[in-house]
Amino acid sequence: MSENLRPADVARPRLRSLVTTVMLLLISVMIVRDILIRRWTAAPPSSPDTTQQSR
């Protein structure tokens, strides 16, 4: 059966796997970018609401 395949039919799975790999890489980069942006642009920790006692 493999003798009956045209060159275009053979290239199609290779193209499909390439597109899948590129999509997974892009999604991974977007997730990591989002995590890093959230970490470094987070608001500074708020000060406690309790008042400090004088010495």
mmCIF file of the N, C-alpha and C atoms, coordinates in Angstrom:
data_MODEL
# 
_entry.id   MODEL 
# 
loop_
_atom_site.group_PDB 
_atom_site.id 
_atom_site.type_symbol 
_atom_site.label_atom_id 
_atom_site.label_alt_id 
_atom_site.label_comp_id 
_atom_site.label_asym_id 
_atom_site.label_entity_id 
_atom_site.label_seq_id 
_atom_site.pdbx_PDB_ins_code 
_atom_site.Cartn_x 
_atom_site.Cartn_y 
_atom_site.Cartn_z 
_atom_site.occupancy 
_atom_site.B_iso_or_equiv 
_atom_site.pdbx_formal_charge 
_atom_site.auth_seq_id 
_atom_site.auth_comp_id 
_atom_site.auth_asym_id 
_atom_site.auth_atom_id 
_atom_site.pdbx_PDB_model_num 
ATOM 1   N N  . MET A 1 1  ? 0.813  -1.192 0.000  1.00 0.00 ? 1  MET A N  1 
ATOM 2   C CA . MET A 1 1  ? 0.000  0.000  0.000  1.00 0.00 ? 1  MET A CA 1 
ATOM 3   C C  . MET A 1 1  ? 0.857  1.258  0.000  1.00 0.00 ? 1  MET A C  1 
ATOM 4   N N  . SER A 1 2  ? 2.030  1.227  0.612  1.00 0.00 ? 2  SER A N  1 
ATOM 5   C CA . SER A 1 2  ? 2.875  2.403  0.653  1.00 0.00 ? 2  SER A CA 1 
ATOM 6   C C  . SER A 1 2  ? 3.403  2.765  -0.731 1.00 0.00 ? 2  SER A C  1 
ATOM 7   N N  . GLU A 1 3  ? 3.407  1.789  -1.677 1.00 0.00 ? 3  GLU A N  1 
ATOM 8   C CA . GLU A 1 3  ? 3.881  2.105  -3.028 1.00 0.00 ? 3  GLU A CA 1 
ATOM 9   C C  . GLU A 1 3  ? 2.886  2.992  -3.760 1.00 0.00 ? 3  GLU A C  1 
ATOM 10  N N  . ASN A 1 4  ? 1.616  2.978  -3.377 1.00 0.00 ? 4  ASN A N  1 
ATOM 11  C CA . ASN A 1 4  ? 0.592  3.730  -4.074 1.00 0.00 ? 4  ASN A CA 1 
ATOM 12  C C  . ASN A 1 4  ? 0.475  5.169  -3.589 1.00 0.00 ? 4  ASN A C  1 
ATOM 13  N N  . LEU A 1 5  ? 1.220  5.540  -2.561 1.00 0.00 ? 5  LEU A N  1 
ATOM 14  C CA . LEU A 1 5  ? 1.116  6.894  -2.016 1.00 0.00 ? 5  LEU A CA 1 
ATOM 15  C C  . LEU A 1 5  ? 1.850  7.886  -2.907 1.00 0.00 ? 5  LEU A C  1 
ATOM 16  N N  . ARG A 1 6  ? 1.217  9.000  -3.147 1.00 0.00 ? 6  ARG A N  1 
ATOM 17  C CA . ARG A 1 6  ? 1.860  10.071 -3.906 1.00 0.00 ? 6  ARG A CA 1 
ATOM 18  C C  . ARG A 1 6  ? 2.764  10.866 -2.963 1.00 0.00 ? 6  ARG A C  1 
ATOM 19  N N  . PRO A 1 7  ? 3.729  11.599 -3.495 1.00 0.00 ? 7  PRO A N  1 
ATOM 20  C CA . PRO A 1 7  ? 4.611  12.406 -2.623 1.00 0.00 ? 7  PRO A CA 1 
ATOM 21  C C  . PRO A 1 7  ? 3.836  13.418 -1.777 1.00 0.00 ? 7  PRO A C  1 
ATOM 22  N N  . ALA A 1 8  ? 2.736  13.945 -2.296 1.00 0.00 ? 8  ALA A N  1 
ATOM 23  C CA . ALA A 1 8  ? 1.943  14.906 -1.516 1.00 0.00 ? 8  ALA A CA 1 
ATOM 24  C C  . ALA A 1 8  ? 1.294  14.224 -0.319 1.00 0.00 ? 8  ALA A C  1 
ATOM 25  N N  . ASP A 1 9  ? 0.899  12.949 -0.470 1.00 0.00 ? 9  ASP A N  1 
ATOM 26  C CA . ASP A 1 9  ? 0.296  12.226 0.644  1.00 0.00 ? 9  ASP A CA 1 
ATOM 27  C C  . ASP A 1 9  ? 1.312  11.919 1.729  1.00 0.00 ? 9  ASP A C  1 
ATOM 28  N N  . VAL A 1 10 ? 2.551  11.734 1.337  1.00 0.00 ? 10 VAL A N  1 
ATOM 29  C CA . VAL A 1 10 ? 3.599  11.456 2.323  1.00 0.00 ? 10 VAL A CA 1 
ATOM 30  C C  . VAL A 1 10 ? 3.949  12.728 3.081  1.00 0.00 ? 10 VAL A C  1 
ATOM 31  N N  . ALA A 1 11 ? 3.960  13.851 2.415  1.00 0.00 ? 11 ALA A N  1 
ATOM 32  C CA . ALA A 1 11 ? 4.348  15.111 3.055  1.00 0.00 ? 11 ALA A CA 1 
ATOM 33  C C  . ALA A 1 11 ? 3.271  15.617 3.998  1.00 0.00 ? 11 ALA A C  1 
ATOM 34  N N  . ARG A 1 12 ? 2.029  15.206 3.815  1.00 0.00 ? 12 ARG A N  1 
ATOM 35  C CA . ARG A 1 12 ? 0.936  15.735 4.629  1.00 0.00 ? 12 ARG A CA 1 
ATOM 36  C C  . ARG A 1 12 ? 1.102  15.423 6.124  1.00 0.00 ? 12 ARG A C  1 
ATOM 37  N N  . PRO A 1 13 ? 1.397  14.185 6.534  1.00 0.00 ? 13 PRO A N  1 
ATOM 38  C CA . PRO A 1 13 ? 1.589  13.937 7.984  1.00 0.00 ? 13 PRO A CA 1 
ATOM 39  C C  . PRO A 1 13 ? 2.773  14.710 8.557  1.00 0.00 ? 13 PRO A C  1 
ATOM 40  N N  . ARG A 1 14 ? 3.803  14.896 7.768  1.00 0.00 ? 14 ARG A N  1 
ATOM 41  C CA . ARG A 1 14 ? 4.952  15.658 8.243  1.00 0.00 ? 14 ARG A CA 1 
ATOM 42  C C  . ARG A 1 14 ? 4.557  17.112 8.487  1.00 0.00 ? 14 ARG A C  1 
ATOM 43  N N  . LEU A 1 15 ? 3.779  17.664 7.575  1.00 0.00 ? 15 LEU A N  1 
ATOM 44  C CA . LEU A 1 15 ? 3.308  19.038 7.748  1.00 0.00 ? 15 LEU A CA 1 
ATOM 45  C C  . LEU A 1 15 ? 2.381  19.143 8.957  1.00 0.00 ? 15 LEU A C  1 
ATOM 46  N N  . ARG A 1 16 ? 1.529  18.149 9.133  1.00 0.00 ? 16 ARG A N  1 
ATOM 47  C CA . ARG A 1 16 ? 0.604  18.160 10.273 1.00 0.00 ? 16 ARG A CA 1 
ATOM 48  C C  . ARG A 1 16 ? 1.369  18.109 11.587 1.00 0.00 ? 16 ARG A C  1 
ATOM 49  N N  . SER A 1 17 ? 2.387  17.278 11.667 1.00 0.00 ? 17 SER A N  1 
ATOM 50  C CA . SER A 1 17 ? 3.152  17.200 12.919 1.00 0.00 ? 17 SER A CA 1 
ATOM 51  C C  . SER A 1 17 ? 3.950  18.476 13.151 1.00 0.00 ? 17 SER A C  1 
ATOM 52  N N  . LEU A 1 18 ? 4.409  19.103 12.085 1.00 0.00 ? 18 LEU A N  1 
ATOM 53  C CA . LEU A 1 18 ? 5.127  20.364 12.234 1.00 0.00 ? 18 LEU A CA 1 
ATOM 54  C C  . LEU A 1 18 ? 4.201  21.457 12.758 1.00 0.00 ? 18 LEU A C  1 
ATOM 55  N N  . VAL A 1 19 ? 3.005  21.529 12.205 1.00 0.00 ? 19 VAL A N  1 
ATOM 56  C CA . VAL A 1 19 ? 2.035  22.532 12.666 1.00 0.00 ? 19 VAL A CA 1 
ATOM 57  C C  . VAL A 1 19 ? 1.665  22.280 14.126 1.00 0.00 ? 19 VAL A C  1 
ATOM 58  N N  . THR A 1 20 ? 1.468  21.024 14.488 1.00 0.00 ? 20 THR A N  1 
ATOM 59  C CA . THR A 1 20 ? 1.134  20.688 15.878 1.00 0.00 ? 20 THR A CA 1 
ATOM 60  C C  . THR A 1 20 ? 2.268  21.088 16.816 1.00 0.00 ? 20 THR A C  1 
ATOM 61  N N  . THR A 1 21 ? 3.493  20.818 16.424 1.00 0.00 ? 21 THR A N  1 
ATOM 62  C CA . THR A 1 21 ? 4.645  21.173 17.259 1.00 0.00 ? 21 THR A CA 1 
ATOM 63  C C  . THR A 1 21 ? 4.750  22.680 17.428 1.00 0.00 ? 21 THR A C  1 
ATOM 64  N N  . VAL A 1 22 ? 4.567  23.408 16.351 1.00 0.00 ? 22 VAL A N  1 
ATOM 65  C CA . VAL A 1 22 ? 4.642  24.871 16.432 1.00 0.00 ? 22 VAL A CA 1 
ATOM 66  C C  . VAL A 1 22 ? 3.540  25.413 17.332 1.00 0.00 ? 22 VAL A C  1 
ATOM 67  N N  . MET A 1 23 ? 2.351  24.872 17.218 1.00 0.00 ? 23 MET A N  1 
ATOM 68  C CA . MET A 1 23 ? 1.243  25.342 18.059 1.00 0.00 ? 23 MET A CA 1 
ATOM 69  C C  . MET A 1 23 ? 1.518  25.065 19.537 1.00 0.00 ? 23 MET A C  1 
ATOM 70  N N  . LEU A 1 24 ? 2.026  23.884 19.841 1.00 0.00 ? 24 LEU A N  1 
ATOM 71  C CA . LEU A 1 24 ? 2.341  23.572 21.237 1.00 0.00 ? 24 LEU A CA 1 
ATOM 72  C C  . LEU A 1 24 ? 3.425  24.501 21.781 1.00 0.00 ? 24 LEU A C  1 
ATOM 73  N N  . LEU A 1 25 ? 4.427  24.787 20.961 1.00 0.00 ? 25 LEU A N  1 
ATOM 74  C CA . LEU A 1 25 ? 5.480  25.704 21.396 1.00 0.00 ? 25 LEU A CA 1 
ATOM 75  C C  . LEU A 1 25 ? 4.926  27.105 21.645 1.00 0.00 ? 25 LEU A C  1 
ATOM 76  N N  . LEU A 1 26 ? 4.061  27.575 20.762 1.00 0.00 ? 26 LEU A N  1 
ATOM 77  C CA . LEU A 1 26 ? 3.481  28.903 20.950 1.00 0.00 ? 26 LEU A CA 1 
ATOM 78  C C  . LEU A 1 26 ? 2.629  28.974 22.216 1.00 0.00 ? 26 LEU A C  1 
ATOM 79  N N  . ILE A 1 27 ? 1.838  27.948 22.460 1.00 0.00 ? 27 ILE A N  1 
ATOM 80  C CA . ILE A 1 27 ? 1.016  27.925 23.666 1.00 0.00 ? 27 ILE A CA 1 
ATOM 81  C C  . ILE A 1 27 ? 1.901  27.901 24.911 1.00 0.00 ? 27 ILE A C  1 
ATOM 82  N N  . SER A 1 28 ? 2.972  27.114 24.869 1.00 0.00 ? 28 SER A N  1 
ATOM 83  C CA . SER A 1 28 ? 3.889  27.050 26.013 1.00 0.00 ? 28 SER A CA 1 
ATOM 84  C C  . SER A 1 28 ? 4.541  28.399 26.277 1.00 0.00 ? 28 SER A C  1 
ATOM 85  N N  . VAL A 1 29 ? 4.966  29.069 25.225 1.00 0.00 ? 29 VAL A N  1 
ATOM 86  C CA . VAL A 1 29 ? 5.595  30.381 25.386 1.00 0.00 ? 29 VAL A CA 1 
ATOM 87  C C  . VAL A 1 29 ? 4.595  31.377 25.956 1.00 0.00 ? 29 VAL A C  1 
ATOM 88  N N  . MET A 1 30 ? 3.359  31.333 25.502 1.00 0.00 ? 30 MET A N  1 
ATOM 89  C CA . MET A 1 30 ? 2.346  32.249 26.017 1.00 0.00 ? 30 MET A CA 1 
ATOM 90  C C  . MET A 1 30 ? 2.062  32.007 27.495 1.00 0.00 ? 30 MET A C  1 
ATOM 91  N N  . ILE A 1 31 ? 2.028  30.736 27.913 1.00 0.00 ? 31 ILE A N  1 
ATOM 92  C CA . ILE A 1 31 ? 1.775  30.420 29.317 1.00 0.00 ? 31 ILE A CA 1 
ATOM 93  C C  . ILE A 1 31 ? 2.922  30.902 30.193 1.00 0.00 ? 31 ILE A C  1 
ATOM 94  N N  . VAL A 1 32 ? 4.154  30.623 29.781 1.00 0.00 ? 32 VAL A N  1 
ATOM 95  C CA . VAL A 1 32 ? 5.317  31.043 30.572 1.00 0.00 ? 32 VAL A CA 1 
ATOM 96  C C  . VAL A 1 32 ? 5.387  32.563 30.632 1.00 0.00 ? 32 VAL A C  1 
ATOM 97  N N  . ARG A 1 33 ? 5.112  33.222 29.510 1.00 0.00 ? 33 ARG A N  1 
ATOM 98  C CA . ARG A 1 33 ? 5.115  34.678 29.475 1.00 0.00 ? 33 ARG A CA 1 
ATOM 99  C C  . ARG A 1 33 ? 4.070  35.249 30.431 1.00 0.00 ? 33 ARG A C  1 
ATOM 100 N N  . ASP A 1 34 ? 2.911  34.653 30.452 1.00 0.00 ? 34 ASP A N  1 
ATOM 101 C CA . ASP A 1 34 ? 1.852  35.117 31.341 1.00 0.00 ? 34 ASP A CA 1 
ATOM 102 C C  . ASP A 1 34 ? 2.253  34.951 32.804 1.00 0.00 ? 34 ASP A C  1 
ATOM 103 N N  . ILE A 1 35 ? 2.861  33.821 33.131 1.00 0.00 ? 35 ILE A N  1 
ATOM 104 C CA . ILE A 1 35 ? 3.294  33.584 34.519 1.00 0.00 ? 35 ILE A CA 1 
ATOM 105 C C  . ILE A 1 35 ? 4.355  34.603 34.925 1.00 0.00 ? 35 ILE A C  1 
ATOM 106 N N  . LEU A 1 36 ? 5.325  34.842 34.052 1.00 0.00 ? 36 LEU A N  1 
ATOM 107 C CA . LEU A 1 36 ? 6.385  35.788 34.388 1.00 0.00 ? 36 LEU A CA 1 
ATOM 108 C C  . LEU A 1 36 ? 5.852  37.214 34.514 1.00 0.00 ? 36 LEU A C  1 
ATOM 109 N N  . ILE A 1 37 ? 4.951  37.589 33.639 1.00 0.00 ? 37 ILE A N  1 
ATOM 110 C CA . ILE A 1 37 ? 4.385  38.935 33.719 1.00 0.00 ? 37 ILE A CA 1 
ATOM 111 C C  . ILE A 1 37 ? 3.593  39.103 35.006 1.00 0.00 ? 37 ILE A C  1 
ATOM 112 N N  . ARG A 1 38 ? 2.814  38.097 35.373 1.00 0.00 ? 38 ARG A N  1 
ATOM 113 C CA . ARG A 1 38 ? 2.044  38.194 36.619 1.00 0.00 ? 38 ARG A CA 1 
ATOM 114 C C  . ARG A 1 38 ? 2.954  38.263 37.833 1.00 0.00 ? 38 ARG A C  1 
ATOM 115 N N  . ARG A 1 39 ? 4.091  37.573 37.777 1.00 0.00 ? 39 ARG A N  1 
ATOM 116 C CA . ARG A 1 39 ? 4.982  37.569 38.938 1.00 0.00 ? 39 ARG A CA 1 
ATOM 117 C C  . ARG A 1 39 ? 5.646  38.925 39.123 1.00 0.00 ? 39 ARG A C  1 
ATOM 118 N N  . TRP A 1 40 ? 6.140  39.531 38.027 1.00 0.00 ? 40 TRP A N  1 
ATOM 119 C CA . TRP A 1 40 ? 6.912  40.755 38.176 1.00 0.00 ? 40 TRP A CA 1 
ATOM 120 C C  . TRP A 1 40 ? 6.090  42.026 38.095 1.00 0.00 ? 40 TRP A C  1 
ATOM 121 N N  . THR A 1 41 ? 4.848  41.939 37.711 1.00 0.00 ? 41 THR A N  1 
ATOM 122 C CA . THR A 1 41 ? 4.031  43.146 37.696 1.00 0.00 ? 41 THR A CA 1 
ATOM 123 C C  . THR A 1 41 ? 2.960  43.101 38.773 1.00 0.00 ? 41 THR A C  1 
ATOM 124 N N  . ALA A 1 42 ? 3.084  42.175 39.688 1.00 0.00 ? 42 ALA A N  1 
ATOM 125 C CA . ALA A 1 42 ? 2.100  42.077 40.770 1.00 0.00 ? 42 ALA A CA 1 
ATOM 126 C C  . ALA A 1 42 ? 2.224  43.303 41.671 1.00 0.00 ? 42 ALA A C  1 
ATOM 127 N N  . ALA A 1 43 ? 1.117  43.683 42.242 1.00 0.00 ? 43 ALA A N  1 
ATOM 128 C CA . ALA A 1 43 ? 1.115  44.818 43.152 1.00 0.00 ? 43 ALA A CA 1 
ATOM 129 C C  . ALA A 1 43 ? 1.957  44.477 44.382 1.00 0.00 ? 43 ALA A C  1 
ATOM 130 N N  . PRO A 1 44 ? 2.640  45.461 44.931 1.00 0.00 ? 44 PRO A N  1 
ATOM 131 C CA . PRO A 1 44 ? 3.430  45.191 46.134 1.00 0.00 ? 44 PRO A CA 1 
ATOM 132 C C  . PRO A 1 44 ? 2.515  44.757 47.272 1.00 0.00 ? 44 PRO A C  1 
ATOM 133 N N  . PRO A 1 45 ? 3.036  43.964 48.176 1.00 0.00 ? 45 PRO A N  1 
ATOM 134 C CA . PRO A 1 45 ? 2.182  43.505 49.278 1.00 0.00 ? 45 PRO A CA 1 
ATOM 135 C C  . PRO A 1 45 ? 1.650  44.677 50.088 1.00 0.00 ? 45 PRO A C  1 
ATOM 136 N N  . SER A 1 46 ? 0.399  44.593 50.419 1.00 0.00 ? 46 SER A N  1 
ATOM 137 C CA . SER A 1 46 ? -0.212 45.692 51.165 1.00 0.00 ? 46 SER A CA 1 
ATOM 138 C C  . SER A 1 46 ? 0.272  45.681 52.609 1.00 0.00 ? 46 SER A C  1 
ATOM 139 N N  . SER A 1 47 ? 0.314  46.856 53.192 1.00 0.00 ? 47 SER A N  1 
ATOM 140 C CA . SER A 1 47 ? 0.744  46.949 54.580 1.00 0.00 ? 47 SER A CA 1 
ATOM 141 C C  . SER A 1 47 ? -0.359 46.422 55.482 1.00 0.00 ? 47 SER A C  1 
ATOM 142 N N  . PRO A 1 48 ? 0.002  45.896 56.625 1.00 0.00 ? 48 PRO A N  1 
ATOM 143 C CA . PRO A 1 48 ? -1.026 45.361 57.527 1.00 0.00 ? 48 PRO A CA 1 
ATOM 144 C C  . PRO A 1 48 ? -1.944 46.471 58.027 1.00 0.00 ? 48 PRO A C  1 
ATOM 145 N N  . ASP A 1 49 ? -3.173 46.116 58.298 1.00 0.00 ? 49 ASP A N  1 
ATOM 146 C CA . ASP A 1 49 ? -4.152 47.095 58.750 1.00 0.00 ? 49 ASP A CA 1 
ATOM 147 C C  . ASP A 1 49 ? -3.985 47.459 60.224 1.00 0.00 ? 49 ASP A C  1 
ATOM 148 N N  . THR A 1 50 ? -3.236 46.680 60.951 1.00 0.00 ? 50 THR A N  1 
ATOM 149 C CA . THR A 1 50 ? -3.075 46.957 62.384 1.00 0.00 ? 50 THR A CA 1 
ATOM 150 C C  . THR A 1 50 ? -2.110 48.118 62.572 1.00 0.00 ? 50 THR A C  1 
ATOM 151 N N  . THR A 1 51 ? -2.334 48.876 63.574 1.00 0.00 ? 51 THR A N  1 
ATOM 152 C CA . THR A 1 51 ? -1.459 50.016 63.874 1.00 0.00 ? 51 THR A CA 1 
ATOM 153 C C  . THR A 1 51 ? -0.288 49.542 64.712 1.00 0.00 ? 51 THR A C  1 
ATOM 154 N N  . GLN A 1 52 ? 0.824  50.212 64.551 1.00 0.00 ? 52 GLN A N  1 
ATOM 155 C CA . GLN A 1 52 ? 1.996  49.832 65.340 1.00 0.00 ? 52 GLN A CA 1 
ATOM 156 C C  . GLN A 1 52 ? 1.902  50.476 66.724 1.00 0.00 ? 52 GLN A C  1 
ATOM 157 N N  . GLN A 1 53 ? 2.338  49.724 67.707 1.00 0.00 ? 53 GLN A N  1 
ATOM 158 C CA . GLN A 1 53 ? 2.312  50.266 69.072 1.00 0.00 ? 53 GLN A CA 1 
ATOM 159 C C  . GLN A 1 53 ? 3.539  51.129 69.296 1.00 0.00 ? 53 GLN A C  1 
ATOM 160 N N  . SER A 1 54 ? 3.359  52.217 69.966 1.00 0.00 ? 54 SER A N  1 
ATOM 161 C CA . SER A 1 54 ? 4.505  53.089 70.254 1.00 0.00 ? 54 SER A CA 1 
ATOM 162 C C  . SER A 1 54 ? 5.323  52.486 71.384 1.00 0.00 ? 54 SER A C  1 
ATOM 163 N N  . ARG A 1 55 ? 6.597  52.790 71.383 1.00 0.00 ? 55 ARG A N  1 
ATOM 164 C CA . ARG A 1 55 ? 7.466  52.218 72.411 1.00 0.00 ? 55 ARG A CA 1 
ATOM 165 C C  . ARG A 1 55 ? 7.507  53.034 73.641 1.00 0.00 ? 55 ARG A C  1 
# 
